[in-house]
């Protein structure tokens, strides 16, 4: 245990990794609230869902950049890019669905 006390670079990565489940729960709640706002309100809900989806995509990309910065594991970037691509693709599909709803409400 004495030899492991000198490891400080890995500690910040571990803290960031421990934070990931909370970020996922926050994103799920965020998307749930956007869905509720979209169902309850007309054009204002569509605009809120549109901008909220863009915020989701932005924070997903920022999270990946920060995660990539902290992890010093070989090929970690490949896995991180896969997770980000999946989340960003989901955000793009959500944006496309919101645009379809926007066309129906106009």
GUTI-253940 format. One record per atom (N, C-alpha, C): residue number from 1; residue in three letters; chain; x negated, y negated, z negated. Coordinates in steps of 0.02 Angstrom, whole numbers. Example, Ala and Ser with C-alpha at 12.3 -4.5 7.8 and 13.67 -1.06 7.14 Angstrom:
+-----+-----+-------+--------+--------+--------+
!   n ! res ! chain !     xx !     yy !     zz !
+-----+-----+-------+--------+--------+--------+
!   1 ! Ala !     A !   -660 !    284 !   -390 !
!   1 ! Ala !     A !   -615 !    225 !   -390 !
!   1 ! Ala !     A !   -660 !    165 !   -390 !
!   2 ! Ser !     A !   -642 !    112 !   -354 !
!   2 ! Ser !     A !   -684 !     53 !   -357 !
!   2 ! Ser !     A !   -645 !     -2 !   -394 !
+-----+-----+-------+--------+--------+--------+
This chain:
+-----+-----+-------+--------+--------+--------+
!   n ! res ! chain !     xx !     yy !     zz !
+-----+-----+-------+--------+--------+--------+
!   1 ! Unk !     A !    -41 !     60 !      0 !
!   1 ! Unk !     A !      0 !      0 !      0 !
!   1 ! Unk !     A !    -43 !    -63 !      0 !
!   2 ! Unk !     A !   -102 !    -59 !    -29 !
!   2 ! Unk !     A !   -146 !   -117 !    -33 !
!   2 ! Unk !     A !   -167 !   -138 !     37 !
!   3 ! Unk !     A !   -181 !    -91 !     81 !
!   3 ! Unk !     A !   -201 !   -108 !    149 !
!   3 ! Unk !     A !   -146 !   -139 !    190 !
!   4 ! Unk !     A !    -83 !   -126 !    173 !
!   4 ! Unk !     A !    -27 !   -153 !    211 !
!   4 ! Unk !     A !    -10 !   -225 !    192 !
!   5 ! Unk !     A !    -38 !   -250 !    139 !
!   5 ! Unk !     A !    -23 !   -318 !    118 !
!   5 ! Unk !     A !    -52 !   -369 !    166 !
!   6 ! Unk !     A !   -103 !   -352 !    203 !
!   6 ! Unk !     A !   -135 !   -399 !    249 !
!   6 ! Unk !     A !    -96 !   -407 !    315 !
!   7 ! Unk !     A !    -48 !   -364 !    327 !
!   7 ! Unk !     A !    -10 !   -368 !    389 !
!   7 ! Unk !     A !     42 !   -424 !    382 !
!   8 ! Unk !     A !     30 !   -479 !    416 !
!   8 ! Unk !     A !     77 !   -535 !    411 !
!   8 ! Unk !     A !    112 !   -547 !    477 !
!   9 ! Unk !     A !     81 !   -530 !    533 !
!   9 ! Unk !     A !    112 !   -542 !    598 !
!   9 ! Unk !     A !    173 !   -498 !    608 !
!  10 ! Unk !     A !    171 !   -437 !    582 !
!  10 ! Unk !     A !    227 !   -391 !    588 !
!  10 ! Unk !     A !    285 !   -410 !    544 !
!  11 ! Unk !     A !    272 !   -446 !    491 !
!  11 ! Unk !     A !    325 !   -464 !    444 !
!  11 ! Unk !     A !    376 !   -511 !    476 !
!  12 ! Unk !     A !    354 !   -559 !    515 !
!  12 ! Unk !     A !    402 !   -604 !    546 !
!  12 ! Unk !     A !    443 !   -567 !    598 !
!  13 ! Unk !     A !    413 !   -519 !    632 !
!  13 ! Unk !     A !    450 !   -478 !    680 !
!  13 ! Unk !     A !    502 !   -436 !    644 !
!  14 ! Unk !     A !    484 !   -408 !    587 !
!  14 ! Unk !     A !    532 !   -367 !    550 !
!  14 ! Unk !     A !    590 !   -409 !    525 !
!  15 ! Unk !     A !    576 !   -470 !    504 !
!  15 ! Unk !     A !    630 !   -514 !    482 !
!  15 ! Unk !     A !    677 !   -530 !    540 !
!  16 ! Unk !     A !    649 !   -541 !    599 !
!  16 ! Unk !     A !    690 !   -557 !    657 !
!  16 ! Unk !     A !    732 !   -496 !    678 !
!  17 ! Unk !     A !    702 !   -437 !    674 !
!  17 ! Unk !     A !    738 !   -376 !    691 !
!  17 ! Unk !     A !    794 !   -363 !    640 !
!  18 ! Unk !     A !    781 !   -376 !    576 !
!  18 ! Unk !     A !    833 !   -368 !    525 !
!  18 ! Unk !     A !    891 !   -416 !    537 !
!  19 ! Unk !     A !    879 !   -471 !    569 !
!  19 ! Unk !     A !    931 !   -521 !    582 !
!  19 ! Unk !     A !    976 !   -501 !    640 !
!  20 ! Unk !     A !    955 !   -456 !    683 !
!  20 ! Unk !     A !    992 !   -439 !    743 !
!  20 ! Unk !     A !   1063 !   -413 !    731 !
!  21 ! Unk !     A !   1076 !   -369 !    683 !
!  21 ! Unk !     A !   1145 !   -348 !    672 !
!  21 ! Unk !     A !   1191 !   -406 !    653 !
!  22 ! Unk !     A !   1165 !   -453 !    615 !
!  22 ! Unk !     A !   1205 !   -512 !    597 !
!  22 ! Unk !     A !   1220 !   -555 !    659 !
!  23 ! Unk !     A !   1171 !   -561 !    703 !
!  23 ! Unk !     A !   1182 !   -599 !    765 !
!  23 ! Unk !     A !   1234 !   -565 !    809 !
!  24 ! Unk !     A !   1232 !   -499 !    811 !
!  24 ! Unk !     A !   1281 !   -462 !    851 !
!  24 ! Unk !     A !   1351 !   -470 !    823 !
!  25 ! Unk !     A !   1357 !   -467 !    757 !
!  25 ! Unk !     A !   1423 !   -477 !    725 !
!  25 ! Unk !     A !   1447 !   -549 !    737 !
!  26 ! Unk !     A !   1401 !   -597 !    734 !
!  26 ! Unk !     A !   1420 !   -666 !    748 !
!  26 ! Unk !     A !   1443 !   -675 !    820 !
!  27 ! Unk !     A !   1408 !   -643 !    867 !
!  27 ! Unk !     A !   1429 !   -648 !    937 !
!  27 ! Unk !     A !   1497 !   -615 !    948 !
!  28 ! Unk !     A !   1509 !   -559 !    914 !
!  28 ! Unk !     A !   1574 !   -526 !    921 !
!  28 ! Unk !     A !   1630 !   -570 !    894 !
!  29 ! Unk !     A !   1618 !   -601 !    837 !
!  29 ! Unk !     A !   1669 !   -646 !    808 !
!  29 ! Unk !     A !   1679 !   -706 !    854 !
!  30 ! Unk !     A !   1624 !   -733 !    881 !
!  30 ! Unk !     A !   1627 !   -790 !    927 !
!  30 ! Unk !     A !   1670 !   -773 !    988 !
!  31 ! Unk !     A !   1659 !   -715 !   1018 !
!  31 ! Unk !     A !   1697 !   -695 !   1077 !
!  31 ! Unk !     A !   1770 !   -680 !   1060 !
!  32 ! Unk !     A !   1782 !   -653 !   1000 !
!  32 ! Unk !     A !   1851 !   -641 !    977 !
!  32 ! Unk !     A !   1888 !   -707 !    970 !
!  33 ! Unk !     A !   1856 !   -756 !    939 !
!  33 ! Unk !     A !   1888 !   -822 !    931 !
!  33 ! Unk !     A !   1901 !   -854 !    999 !
!  34 ! Unk !     A !   1854 !   -847 !   1046 !
!  34 ! Unk !     A !   1865 !   -874 !   1113 !
!  34 ! Unk !     A !   1924 !   -841 !   1147 !
!  35 ! Unk !     A !   1931 !   -775 !   1138 !
!  35 ! Unk !     A !   1988 !   -740 !   1166 !
!  35 ! Unk !     A !   2054 !   -763 !   1136 !
!  36 ! Unk !     A !   2055 !   -774 !   1071 !
!  36 ! Unk !     A !   2115 !   -798 !   1038 !
!  36 ! Unk !     A !   2133 !   -868 !   1062 !
!  37 ! Unk !     A !   2083 !   -912 !   1067 !
!  37 ! Unk !     A !   2095 !   -980 !   1092 !
!  37 ! Unk !     A !   2120 !   -978 !   1164 !
!  38 ! Unk !     A !   2094 !   -934 !   1203 !
!  38 ! Unk !     A !   2114 !   -927 !   1273 !
!  38 ! Unk !     A !   2187 !   -905 !   1278 !
!  39 ! Unk !     A !   2208 !   -860 !   1233 !
!  39 ! Unk !     A !   2277 !   -836 !   1235 !
!  39 ! Unk !     A !   2326 !   -887 !   1207 !
!  40 ! Unk !     A !   2306 !   -926 !   1158 !
!  40 ! Unk !     A !   2352 !   -972 !   1125 !
!  40 ! Unk !     A !   2363 !  -1036 !   1164 !
!  41 ! Unk !     A !   2311 !  -1064 !   1191 !
!  41 ! Unk !     A !   2316 !  -1130 !   1223 !
!  41 ! Unk !     A !   2306 !  -1123 !   1298 !
!  42 ! Unk !     A !   2333 !  -1169 !   1336 !
!  42 ! Unk !     A !   2330 !  -1166 !   1409 !
!  42 ! Unk !     A !   2264 !  -1191 !   1436 !
!  43 ! Unk !     A !   2264 !  -1250 !   1464 !
!  43 ! Unk !     A !   2204 !  -1276 !   1498 !
!  43 ! Unk !     A !   2148 !  -1292 !   1449 !
!  44 ! Unk !     A !   2165 !  -1314 !   1389 !
!  44 ! Unk !     A !   2113 !  -1328 !   1339 !
!  44 ! Unk !     A !   2079 !  -1262 !   1318 !
!  45 ! Unk !     A !   2117 !  -1210 !   1311 !
!  45 ! Unk !     A !   2089 !  -1145 !   1294 !
!  45 ! Unk !     A !   2043 !  -1118 !   1348 !
!  46 ! Unk !     A !   2061 !  -1131 !   1411 !
!  46 ! Unk !     A !   2019 !  -1108 !   1467 !
!  46 ! Unk !     A !   1953 !  -1145 !   1466 !
!  47 ! Unk !     A !   1955 !  -1210 !   1454 !
!  47 ! Unk !     A !   1892 !  -1249 !   1451 !
!  47 ! Unk !     A !   1850 !  -1227 !   1392 !
!  48 ! Unk !     A !   1882 !  -1215 !   1334 !
!  48 ! Unk !     A !   1845 !  -1193 !   1275 !
!  48 ! Unk !     A !   1813 !  -1124 !   1288 !
!  49 ! Unk !     A !   1850 !  -1079 !   1319 !
!  49 ! Unk !     A !   1823 !  -1013 !   1334 !
!  49 ! Unk !     A !   1766 !  -1016 !   1385 !
!  50 ! Unk !     A !   1774 !  -1061 !   1433 !
!  50 ! Unk !     A !   1722 !  -1070 !   1484 !
!  50 ! Unk !     A !   1656 !  -1094 !   1453 !
!  51 ! Unk !     A !   1660 !  -1147 !   1413 !
!  51 ! Unk !     A !   1600 !  -1173 !   1382 !
!  51 ! Unk !     A !   1574 !  -1126 !   1327 !
!  52 ! Unk !     A !   1619 !  -1093 !   1292 !
!  52 ! Unk !     A !   1598 !  -1045 !   1241 !
!  52 ! Unk !     A !   1561 !   -986 !   1271 !
!  53 ! Unk !     A !   1581 !   -964 !   1330 !
!  53 ! Unk !     A !   1546 !   -910 !   1364 !
!  53 ! Unk !     A !   1477 !   -932 !   1385 !
!  54 ! Unk !     A !   1471 !   -994 !   1408 !
!  54 ! Unk !     A !   1405 !  -1020 !   1426 !
!  54 ! Unk !     A !   1359 !  -1025 !   1365 !
!  55 ! Unk !     A !   1387 !  -1044 !   1308 !
!  55 ! Unk !     A !   1349 !  -1046 !   1246 !
!  55 ! Unk !     A !   1326 !   -976 !   1226 !
!  56 ! Unk !     A !   1370 !   -927 !   1235 !
!  56 ! Unk !     A !   1352 !   -857 !   1221 !
!  56 ! Unk !     A !   1293 !   -835 !   1264 !
!  57 ! Unk !     A !   1295 !   -849 !   1329 !
!  57 ! Unk !     A !   1241 !   -829 !   1374 !
!  57 ! Unk !     A !   1177 !   -865 !   1354 !
!  58 ! Unk !     A !   1181 !   -929 !   1338 !
!  58 ! Unk !     A !   1123 !   -968 !   1319 !
!  58 ! Unk !     A !   1089 !   -939 !   1256 !
!  59 ! Unk !     A !   1129 !   -925 !   1205 !
!  59 ! Unk !     A !   1100 !   -899 !   1143 !
!  59 ! Unk !     A !   1075 !   -827 !   1152 !
!  60 ! Unk !     A !   1103 !   -789 !   1197 !
!  60 ! Unk !     A !   1077 !   -723 !   1211 !
!  60 ! Unk !     A !   1007 !   -728 !   1241 !
!  61 ! Unk !     A !    998 !   -774 !   1287 !
!  61 ! Unk !     A !    933 !   -782 !   1319 !
!  61 ! Unk !     A !    882 !   -810 !   1269 !
!  62 ! Unk !     A !    902 !   -857 !   1227 !
!  62 ! Unk !     A !    858 !   -885 !   1175 !
!  62 ! Unk !     A !    837 !   -830 !   1126 !
!  63 ! Unk !     A !    885 !   -788 !   1106 !
!  63 ! Unk !     A !    869 !   -733 !   1061 !
!  63 ! Unk !     A !    817 !   -687 !   1092 !
!  64 ! Unk !     A !    824 !   -672 !   1156 !
!  64 ! Unk !     A !    775 !   -628 !   1190 !
!  64 ! Unk !     A !    706 !   -660 !   1193 !
!  65 ! Unk !     A !    704 !   -724 !   1207 !
!  65 ! Unk !     A !    639 !   -758 !   1211 !
!  65 ! Unk !     A !    605 !   -757 !   1143 !
!  66 ! Unk !     A !    643 !   -770 !   1090 !
!  66 ! Unk !     A !    614 !   -768 !   1023 !
!  66 ! Unk !     A !    593 !   -697 !   1003 !
!  67 ! Unk !     A !    634 !   -648 !   1022 !
!  67 ! Unk !     A !    617 !   -579 !   1006 !
!  67 ! Unk !     A !    553 !   -558 !   1042 !
!  68 ! Unk !     A !    547 !   -577 !   1105 !
!  68 ! Unk !     A !    488 !   -559 !   1144 !
!  68 ! Unk !     A !    425 !   -591 !   1114 !
!  69 ! Unk !     A !    434 !   -651 !   1088 !
!  69 ! Unk !     A !    378 !   -686 !   1058 !
!  69 ! Unk !     A !    352 !   -650 !    995 !
!  70 ! Unk !     A !    398 !   -622 !    955 !
!  70 ! Unk !     A !    379 !   -591 !    892 !
!  70 ! Unk !     A !    355 !   -519 !    900 !
!  71 ! Unk !     A !    379 !   -483 !    949 !
!  71 ! Unk !     A !    360 !   -412 !    956 !
!  71 ! Unk !     A !    296 !   -406 !    995 !
!  72 ! Unk !     A !    249 !   -370 !    966 !
!  72 ! Unk !     A !    186 !   -357 !   1000 !
!  72 ! Unk !     A !    179 !   -282 !   1012 !
!  73 ! Unk !     A !    231 !   -254 !   1041 !
!  73 ! Unk !     A !    233 !   -183 !   1055 !
!  73 ! Unk !     A !    228 !   -174 !   1131 !
!  74 ! Unk !     A !    187 !   -127 !   1154 !
!  74 ! Unk !     A !    182 !   -117 !   1226 !
!  74 ! Unk !     A !    250 !    -97 !   1256 !
!  75 ! Unk !     A !    266 !   -126 !   1311 !
!  75 ! Unk !     A !    328 !   -114 !   1348 !
!  75 ! Unk !     A !    391 !   -137 !   1310 !
!  76 ! Unk !     A !    383 !   -176 !   1257 !
!  76 ! Unk !     A !    441 !   -203 !   1222 !
!  76 ! Unk !     A !    480 !   -251 !   1268 !
!  77 ! Unk !     A !    444 !   -286 !   1311 !
!  77 ! Unk !     A !    476 !   -333 !   1356 !
!  77 ! Unk !     A !    525 !   -299 !   1404 !
!  78 ! Unk !     A !    510 !   -238 !   1423 !
!  78 ! Unk !     A !    555 !   -202 !   1468 !
!  78 ! Unk !     A !    621 !   -188 !   1433 !
!  79 ! Unk !     A !    618 !   -166 !   1371 !
!  79 ! Unk !     A !    679 !   -152 !   1334 !
!  79 ! Unk !     A !    718 !   -216 !   1318 !
!  80 ! Unk !     A !    682 !   -268 !   1300 !
!  80 ! Unk !     A !    715 !   -332 !   1285 !
!  80 ! Unk !     A !    749 !   -359 !   1347 !
!  81 ! Unk !     A !    715 !   -356 !   1404 !
!  81 ! Unk !     A !    747 !   -380 !   1466 !
!  81 ! Unk !     A !    808 !   -339 !   1484 !
!  82 ! Unk !     A !    806 !   -274 !   1470 !
!  82 ! Unk !     A !    865 !   -233 !   1482 !
!  82 ! Unk !     A !    924 !   -253 !   1439 !
!  83 ! Unk !     A !    911 !   -266 !   1375 !
!  83 ! Unk !     A !    964 !   -288 !   1330 !
!  83 ! Unk !     A !    991 !   -356 !   1350 !
!  84 ! Unk !     A !    946 !   -401 !   1368 !
!  84 ! Unk !     A !    967 !   -468 !   1387 !
!  84 ! Unk !     A !   1006 !   -467 !   1452 !
!  85 ! Unk !     A !    983 !   -426 !   1500 !
!  85 ! Unk !     A !   1018 !   -422 !   1563 !
!  85 ! Unk !     A !   1089 !   -395 !   1553 !
!  86 ! Unk !     A !   1096 !   -347 !   1509 !
!  86 ! Unk !     A !   1163 !   -320 !   1494 !
!  86 ! Unk !     A !   1207 !   -373 !   1462 !
!  87 ! Unk !     A !   1181 !   -408 !   1413 !
!  87 ! Unk !     A !   1221 !   -460 !   1380 !
!  87 ! Unk !     A !   1236 !   -518 !   1426 !
!  88 ! Unk !     A !   1188 !   -538 !   1466 !
!  88 ! Unk !     A !   1200 !   -594 !   1512 !
!  88 ! Unk !     A !   1249 !   -573 !   1567 !
!  89 ! Unk !     A !   1245 !   -511 !   1590 !
!  89 ! Unk !     A !   1293 !   -487 !   1639 !
!  89 ! Unk !     A !   1364 !   -486 !   1610 !
!  90 ! Unk !     A !   1369 !   -466 !   1547 !
!  90 ! Unk !     A !   1435 !   -468 !   1514 !
!  90 ! Unk !     A !   1460 !   -539 !   1510 !
!  91 ! Unk !     A !   1416 !   -586 !   1494 !
!  91 ! Unk !     A !   1436 !   -656 !   1491 !
!  91 ! Unk !     A !   1457 !   -683 !   1559 !
!  92 ! Unk !     A !   1422 !   -663 !   1612 !
!  92 ! Unk !     A !   1440 !   -685 !   1679 !
!  92 ! Unk !     A !   1508 !   -656 !   1699 !
!  93 ! Unk !     A !   1521 !   -593 !   1681 !
!  93 ! Unk !     A !   1586 !   -563 !   1697 !
!  93 ! Unk !     A !   1642 !   -597 !   1656 !
!  94 ! Unk !     A !   1627 !   -616 !   1594 !
!  94 ! Unk !     A !   1676 !   -653 !   1555 !
!  94 ! Unk !     A !   1690 !   -721 !   1586 !
!  95 ! Unk !     A !   1638 !   -754 !   1610 !
!  95 ! Unk !     A !   1647 !   -818 !   1643 !
!  95 ! Unk !     A !   1690 !   -810 !   1706 !
!  96 ! Unk !     A !   1678 !   -757 !   1743 !
!  96 ! Unk !     A !   1718 !   -744 !   1803 !
!  96 ! Unk !     A !   1791 !   -731 !   1785 !
!  97 ! Unk !     A !   1803 !   -694 !   1731 !
!  97 ! Unk !     A !   1871 !   -681 !   1708 !
!  97 ! Unk !     A !   1905 !   -745 !   1685 !
!  98 ! Unk !     A !   1868 !   -789 !   1652 !
!  98 ! Unk !     A !   1896 !   -853 !   1629 !
!  98 ! Unk !     A !   1914 !   -896 !   1689 !
!  99 ! Unk !     A !   1873 !   -895 !   1742 !
!  99 ! Unk !     A !   1888 !   -933 !   1802 !
!  99 ! Unk !     A !   1952 !   -907 !   1835 !
! 100 ! Unk !     A !   1964 !   -842 !   1834 !
! 100 ! Unk !     A !   2025 !   -814 !   1861 !
! 100 ! Unk !     A !   2086 !   -838 !   1821 !
! 101 ! Unk !     A !   2078 !   -840 !   1755 !
! 101 ! Unk !     A !   2132 !   -865 !   1712 !
! 101 ! Unk !     A !   2143 !   -938 !   1725 !
! 102 ! Unk !     A !   2090 !   -975 !   1737 !
! 102 ! Unk !     A !   2095 !  -1047 !   1751 !
! 102 ! Unk !     A !   2134 !  -1059 !   1815 !
! 103 ! Unk !     A !   2125 !  -1018 !   1865 !
! 103 ! Unk !     A !   2162 !  -1025 !   1927 !
! 103 ! Unk !     A !   2236 !  -1011 !   1917 !
! 104 ! Unk !     A !   2253 !   -966 !   1872 !
! 104 ! Unk !     A !   2324 !   -950 !   1859 !
! 104 ! Unk !     A !   2359 !  -1005 !   1819 !
! 105 ! Unk !     A !   2321 !  -1040 !   1776 !
! 105 ! Unk !     A !   2353 !  -1091 !   1734 !
! 105 ! Unk !     A !   2361 !  -1158 !   1770 !
! 106 ! Unk !     A !   2323 !  -1167 !   1825 !
! 106 ! Unk !     A !   2326 !  -1231 !   1860 !
! 106 ! Unk !     A !   2387 !  -1235 !   1904 !
+-----+-----+-------+--------+--------+--------+
